[in-house]
Amino acid sequence: MPARLVFTVTTDLNYDQRMQRICGSLANAGYDVLLVGREWPASRPLTAQPYRQHRLRCYFAKGKLFYLEFNLRLLLFLLAQRATAWCAIDLDTALPVWLRARLGGQPFIYDAHELFTEVPEVVARPRVQRLWRHIENFIVPRATLAYTVGPALARLFEQRHGRPFAVVRNISRLAAEQLPPAPAESPAAGFILYQGALNAGRGLEELLAAMPAVNGRLVLCGEGDLSESLRNQAAALGLLASGQVEFRGFVLPQELAELTRHATVGVNLLRNLGLSYYYSLANKFFDYLHAGVPQIVTDFPEYRALNAEYDVADLVPNLTPATLAAALNRLLPGGDAARYYQLATNARRARPLLSWQHEEQELLRLYKEL
């Protein structure tokens, strides 16, 4: 009988690409996998996956009451389940998962997609941050296995808690089809693409402020805490009426991959609002790379290290509108065609070397040893 693994998140399972990769790889390796997440009022039906899925519906949508309700619902659900091991994704689901593992005498696994105590929404509220730090100090030492998304975060966790952290990078699965050769210059019909949550610290307010001086169109895929304010900002700047900015909302991963292939430039812009962002290694970096799309990225350690080796992005030292406009215009039509060709070519060369097919081997090794 295959080992049964239960994973828990607070996200909508249709859009959580990292968990789709992790659970899919483990299911294909013969594990019986259940992924538990959250159902929103506007959630679409679950997409078919090679593992079992379950979504919890909550009355509260955000804040302390949401976390309390979700964790209580999650614990009640987990008490009715059986598993060989239990894995919490980040701190916001960790307590009920640890308790269920403890009650059953099974291994508890901690998968840190981010440094939860250092995300902007937590850093901005010292009392809330202290609470989550207490939870982190309780949870992390009790994990049988712990891993995270990048070397810098792994070192930080190891320094904080004096225990090893493995690394399974959040890299896209490499598609089988080959990309066409790199274009000699920026495609005139393309666009600037942002994919991800519309949350604080993502450089989105600055990006919109730069757009009147940018020679291109911006498409944003995702929703978040800033969805309404960003749309209001774009409307006030006349960017919606002119069609220079388009909000696509949530886009399913398969559709997003196709859209990314048609982009001219990808953006991954973060403000240093906490160590989680500063040491991040977002999946969008690899999504753009796999599509052969040059990108504009904040000059933070993980991206700087990868770019020193592969040179697939232009790094920006700050997020002022003038800096962003200049960096984008350099890679858009009428800009530096030679630099665009160089980045697009380098992305194509790096694709086979940076893929989920490599990362999943480390994931499978960790679970096999466990």
C-alpha positions as CSV (number, residue, x, y, z in Angstrom):
1,M,0.0,0.0,0.0
2,P,1.5,3.4,-1.0
3,A,2.6,5.9,1.6
4,R,-0.1,8.5,2.1
5,L,1.0,12.2,2.2
6,V,-1.3,15.1,3.2
7,F,-0.3,18.7,2.2
8,T,-2.1,21.9,3.4
9,V,-2.2,25.4,2.0
10,T,-4.5,28.5,2.3
11,T,-4.5,29.1,-1.4
12,D,-6.9,28.2,-4.2
13,L,-5.5,24.9,-5.5
14,N,-6.2,25.8,-9.1
15,Y,-3.5,28.5,-9.1
16,D,-0.9,27.2,-6.8
17,Q,1.7,26.1,-9.3
18,R,4.3,25.0,-6.8
19,M,2.0,22.7,-5.0
20,Q,0.8,21.3,-8.4
21,R,4.4,20.4,-9.2
22,I,5.2,19.0,-5.8
23,C,2.1,16.9,-5.4
24,G,2.1,15.8,-9.1
25,S,5.7,14.6,-8.8
26,L,5.1,12.7,-5.6
27,A,1.8,11.2,-7.0
28,N,3.6,10.1,-10.2
29,A,6.3,8.5,-8.0
30,G,3.7,6.2,-6.4
31,Y,2.6,8.2,-3.3
32,D,-1.0,8.6,-2.4
33,V,-1.3,12.4,-2.1
34,L,-4.0,14.7,-0.8
35,L,-3.7,18.5,-1.1
36,V,-6.0,20.6,1.1
37,G,-6.6,24.2,0.3
38,R,-9.2,27.0,0.4
39,E,-12.3,27.6,-1.6
40,W,-13.3,31.2,-2.5
41,P,-16.8,32.3,-3.5
42,A,-15.6,32.8,-7.0
43,S,-13.4,29.7,-7.2
44,R,-13.7,27.7,-10.4
45,P,-14.2,23.9,-10.3
46,L,-11.0,22.0,-9.5
47,T,-8.8,21.1,-12.4
48,A,-8.0,17.5,-12.9
49,Q,-4.7,16.4,-11.2
50,P,-3.0,13.1,-10.6
51,Y,-3.6,13.5,-6.8
52,R,-6.6,14.0,-4.6
53,Q,-7.8,17.6,-3.7
54,H,-10.1,19.1,-1.1
55,R,-11.0,22.7,-0.5
56,L,-12.3,24.2,2.7
57,R,-15.0,26.9,2.5
58,C,-14.7,29.7,5.1
59,Y,-17.1,32.4,6.2
60,F,-14.4,35.0,6.8
61,A,-12.2,36.1,3.9
62,K,-9.1,37.6,5.6
63,G,-7.6,38.8,8.8
64,K,-7.4,37.1,12.3
65,L,-10.9,35.6,12.1
66,F,-10.0,34.0,8.7
67,Y,-6.9,32.3,10.1
68,L,-8.7,31.2,13.2
69,E,-11.6,29.8,11.2
70,F,-9.5,28.1,8.6
71,N,-7.2,26.5,11.1
72,L,-10.1,25.1,13.1
73,R,-11.8,23.8,10.0
74,L,-8.5,22.3,8.9
75,L,-7.9,20.6,12.2
76,L,-11.4,19.1,12.1
77,F,-10.9,17.9,8.6
78,L,-7.5,16.4,9.3
79,L,-8.7,14.5,12.4
80,A,-10.9,12.4,10.0
81,Q,-7.9,11.6,7.7
82,R,-5.2,9.0,7.9
83,A,-1.7,9.6,6.5
84,T,1.9,8.3,6.7
85,A,3.2,11.9,6.9
86,W,1.8,15.4,7.2
87,C,3.2,18.5,5.5
88,A,2.3,22.1,6.3
89,I,3.0,24.8,3.7
90,D,4.2,27.9,5.6
91,L,3.2,28.9,9.1
92,D,-0.5,29.7,8.4
93,T,-1.4,26.0,8.3
94,A,1.3,24.6,10.5
95,L,-0.3,24.3,14.0
96,P,-3.2,22.0,13.1
97,V,-0.9,19.9,10.8
98,W,1.7,19.5,13.6
99,L,-1.0,18.6,16.1
100,R,-2.5,16.0,13.8
101,A,0.9,14.5,13.1
102,R,1.7,14.4,16.8
103,L,-1.6,12.7,17.7
104,G,-0.9,10.0,15.1
105,G,2.8,9.6,15.9
106,Q,3.7,10.3,12.3
107,P,6.4,12.6,10.8
108,F,5.6,16.3,10.5
109,I,7.1,18.1,7.4
110,Y,7.5,21.9,7.0
111,D,7.7,23.3,3.5
112,A,8.5,27.1,3.7
113,H,7.5,28.8,0.5
114,E,8.6,32.0,2.1
115,L,9.9,33.4,5.4
116,F,6.4,34.0,6.7
117,T,7.4,36.2,9.6
118,E,9.1,38.6,7.2
119,V,6.4,39.1,4.6
120,P,5.3,42.8,4.3
121,E,1.9,42.2,5.7
122,V,3.4,40.8,8.9
123,V,6.5,43.1,9.2
124,A,4.2,46.1,9.1
125,R,2.4,44.9,12.3
126,P,5.0,44.3,15.2
127,R,2.5,42.5,17.5
128,V,1.3,40.2,14.7
129,Q,4.9,39.6,13.8
130,R,5.8,38.6,17.3
131,L,2.9,36.1,17.4
132,W,4.1,34.4,14.1
133,R,7.7,34.3,15.3
134,H,6.5,32.4,18.4
135,I,4.7,30.0,16.1
136,E,7.8,29.6,13.9
137,N,10.0,29.0,17.0
138,F,7.6,26.3,18.1
139,I,7.0,24.7,14.7
140,V,10.4,24.6,12.9
141,P,12.4,22.6,15.5
142,R,9.6,20.0,15.7
143,A,9.7,19.2,11.9
144,T,11.1,15.8,10.9
145,L,11.9,17.3,7.5
146,A,12.1,21.0,6.5
147,Y,12.8,22.5,3.1
148,T,12.4,25.8,1.4
149,V,12.6,27.5,-2.1
150,G,16.1,28.9,-2.2
151,P,19.7,28.7,-0.7
152,A,19.5,32.1,0.9
153,L,16.3,31.4,2.8
154,A,17.7,27.9,3.8
155,R,20.8,29.6,5.3
156,L,18.6,32.1,7.2
157,F,16.4,29.3,8.6
158,E,19.4,27.3,9.6
159,Q,20.9,30.3,11.4
160,R,17.6,31.0,13.3
161,H,16.8,27.5,14.3
162,G,20.1,25.6,14.3
163,R,18.7,22.8,12.1
164,P,19.3,21.8,8.4
165,F,16.9,23.0,5.7
166,A,16.9,21.4,2.3
167,V,16.3,23.4,-0.9
168,V,13.7,22.5,-3.6
169,R,13.6,25.5,-5.9
170,N,10.4,26.8,-7.3
171,I,11.2,26.2,-10.9
172,S,8.7,25.5,-13.7
173,R,8.5,22.1,-15.4
174,L,10.2,22.4,-18.8
175,A,7.8,21.8,-21.6
176,A,8.9,19.3,-24.3
177,E,8.4,21.7,-27.3
178,Q,11.3,23.7,-28.5
179,L,11.2,27.5,-28.7
180,P,11.7,29.3,-32.0
181,P,15.1,31.1,-32.3
182,A,15.5,34.3,-30.4
183,P,14.1,37.3,-32.2
184,A,16.7,39.8,-33.5
185,E,14.8,42.6,-31.8
186,S,11.8,43.2,-29.5
187,P,8.5,41.9,-31.1
188,A,6.3,44.8,-32.0
189,A,3.1,43.0,-31.1
190,G,4.3,41.9,-27.7
191,F,3.6,43.3,-24.2
192,I,5.0,43.6,-20.7
193,L,3.8,40.9,-18.4
194,Y,3.4,40.7,-14.7
195,Q,2.2,37.4,-13.2
196,G,1.6,36.9,-9.5
197,A,-0.3,38.3,-6.5
198,L,-1.3,42.0,-6.6
199,N,0.1,42.6,-3.1
200,A,2.1,45.2,-1.3
201,G,5.8,45.3,-2.0
202,R,5.6,43.9,-5.5
203,G,6.6,47.2,-7.2
204,L,3.2,47.5,-8.9
205,E,2.3,51.0,-7.8
206,E,5.7,52.2,-9.1
207,L,5.3,50.2,-12.3
208,L,1.9,51.8,-13.1
209,A,3.4,55.2,-12.3
210,A,6.2,54.5,-14.9
211,M,3.8,53.4,-17.6
212,P,3.0,56.8,-19.1
213,A,6.7,57.0,-20.1
214,V,6.9,53.5,-21.4
215,N,6.7,52.5,-25.0
216,G,4.6,49.4,-24.5
217,R,1.5,47.8,-23.1
218,L,1.3,46.1,-19.6
219,V,-0.8,43.0,-18.8
220,L,-1.2,42.0,-15.2
221,C,-2.3,38.4,-14.3
222,G,-3.4,37.8,-10.7
223,E,-5.4,39.4,-7.9
224,G,-4.6,40.4,-4.3
225,D,-4.9,42.9,-1.6
226,L,-4.2,45.8,-3.9
227,S,-6.5,44.8,-6.8
228,E,-8.9,47.7,-6.3
229,S,-6.3,50.4,-5.5
230,L,-4.2,49.4,-8.5
231,R,-7.2,49.6,-10.8
232,N,-8.0,53.0,-9.4
233,Q,-4.5,54.2,-9.9
234,A,-4.4,52.9,-13.5
235,A,-7.8,54.6,-14.2
236,A,-6.6,57.9,-12.7
237,L,-3.5,57.8,-15.0
238,G,-5.7,57.2,-18.0
239,L,-4.0,53.8,-18.6
240,L,-7.2,51.8,-18.7
241,A,-9.0,54.1,-21.1
242,S,-6.0,54.1,-23.4
243,G,-5.6,50.3,-23.2
244,Q,-2.0,50.6,-22.1
245,V,-2.7,48.6,-19.0
246,E,-4.9,45.5,-18.8
247,F,-5.9,43.5,-15.7
248,R,-6.6,39.9,-16.6
249,G,-7.4,38.7,-13.1
250,F,-6.7,35.0,-12.1
251,V,-5.4,33.0,-15.0
252,L,-5.1,29.2,-14.9
253,P,-1.5,27.9,-15.1
254,Q,-1.9,26.4,-18.6
255,E,-3.4,29.6,-20.0
256,L,-0.7,31.7,-18.2
257,A,2.1,29.6,-19.8
258,E,0.7,30.2,-23.3
259,L,0.2,34.0,-22.6
260,T,3.8,34.2,-21.3
261,R,5.2,32.9,-24.5
262,H,3.7,35.9,-26.3
263,A,5.1,38.5,-23.9
264,T,8.0,40.8,-24.9
265,V,9.3,41.5,-21.4
266,G,8.5,40.0,-18.0
267,V,8.7,42.0,-14.7
268,N,9.6,40.7,-11.2
269,L,9.8,43.8,-9.1
270,L,10.1,43.6,-5.3
271,R,10.6,46.2,-2.6
272,N,12.8,45.4,0.4
273,L,10.0,45.3,2.9
274,G,11.3,42.3,4.8
275,L,13.7,39.4,4.5
276,S,11.2,37.2,2.8
277,Y,11.1,39.4,-0.3
278,Y,14.8,40.3,-0.1
279,Y,15.8,36.6,-0.3
280,S,13.0,35.4,-2.5
281,L,13.3,33.2,-5.6
282,A,9.9,33.6,-7.3
283,N,8.6,31.0,-9.8
284,K,7.9,33.8,-12.3
285,F,11.6,34.3,-12.8
286,F,11.8,30.8,-14.2
287,D,8.4,31.0,-16.0
288,Y,9.7,34.0,-18.0
289,L,13.1,32.2,-18.6
290,H,11.4,29.0,-19.9
291,A,9.3,31.1,-22.3
292,G,12.5,32.7,-23.6
293,V,11.3,36.1,-22.5
294,P,13.8,38.8,-21.2
295,Q,12.9,40.3,-17.9
296,I,13.3,43.2,-15.6
297,V,14.2,42.1,-12.0
298,T,15.0,43.8,-8.8
299,D,18.7,43.5,-7.8
300,F,18.3,41.1,-4.9
301,P,20.8,38.3,-3.9
302,E,19.2,35.2,-5.4
303,Y,18.4,36.9,-8.7
304,R,21.8,38.5,-8.8
305,A,23.5,35.1,-8.3
306,L,21.5,33.4,-11.1
307,N,21.9,36.3,-13.5
308,A,25.7,36.4,-12.9
309,E,25.7,32.8,-14.2
310,Y,23.0,32.9,-17.0
311,D,22.5,36.7,-17.8
312,V,18.8,36.4,-18.7
313,A,17.5,39.7,-17.1
314,D,18.3,43.3,-16.6
315,L,18.6,44.1,-12.9
316,V,17.3,47.4,-11.6
317,P,18.9,49.1,-8.5
318,N,15.6,50.8,-7.4
319,L,11.9,51.0,-8.3
320,T,11.6,54.7,-9.1
321,P,9.3,55.3,-12.1
322,A,12.2,56.8,-14.1
323,T,14.4,53.8,-13.5
324,L,11.6,51.3,-14.5
325,A,10.7,53.3,-17.6
326,A,14.3,53.4,-18.8
327,A,14.8,49.7,-18.1
328,L,11.6,48.7,-19.9
329,N,12.1,51.0,-22.9
330,R,15.6,49.5,-23.4
331,L,14.0,46.1,-24.0
332,L,10.9,47.3,-25.9
333,P,10.7,48.2,-29.7
334,G,12.9,51.1,-30.4
335,G,15.3,50.2,-27.6
336,D,18.5,48.2,-27.5
337,A,17.9,45.4,-30.0
338,A,21.3,43.7,-29.4
339,R,20.7,43.5,-25.7
340,Y,17.2,42.1,-26.2
341,Y,18.6,39.4,-28.5
342,Q,21.3,38.6,-26.0
343,L,18.9,38.1,-23.1
344,A,16.4,36.1,-25.2
345,T,19.3,33.8,-26.5
346,N,20.7,33.3,-23.0
347,A,17.2,32.3,-21.7
348,R,17.0,29.6,-24.4
349,R,20.4,28.3,-23.4
350,A,19.5,28.2,-19.7
351,R,16.2,26.5,-20.1
352,P,17.5,22.9,-20.1
353,L,19.7,23.6,-17.0
354,L,17.0,25.1,-14.8
355,S,13.8,23.0,-14.7
356,W,11.5,21.2,-12.4
357,Q,12.7,17.9,-13.9
358,H,16.0,18.5,-12.0
359,E,14.4,19.9,-8.9
360,E,12.0,17.0,-8.4
361,Q,14.8,14.6,-8.1
362,E,15.8,16.3,-4.9
363,L,12.2,16.4,-3.7
364,L,11.8,12.6,-4.3
365,R,15.1,11.9,-2.6
366,L,14.0,13.8,0.6
367,Y,10.7,11.9,0.8
368,K,12.3,8.6,0.1
369,E,14.8,9.1,2.9
370,L,12.0,10.2,5.2
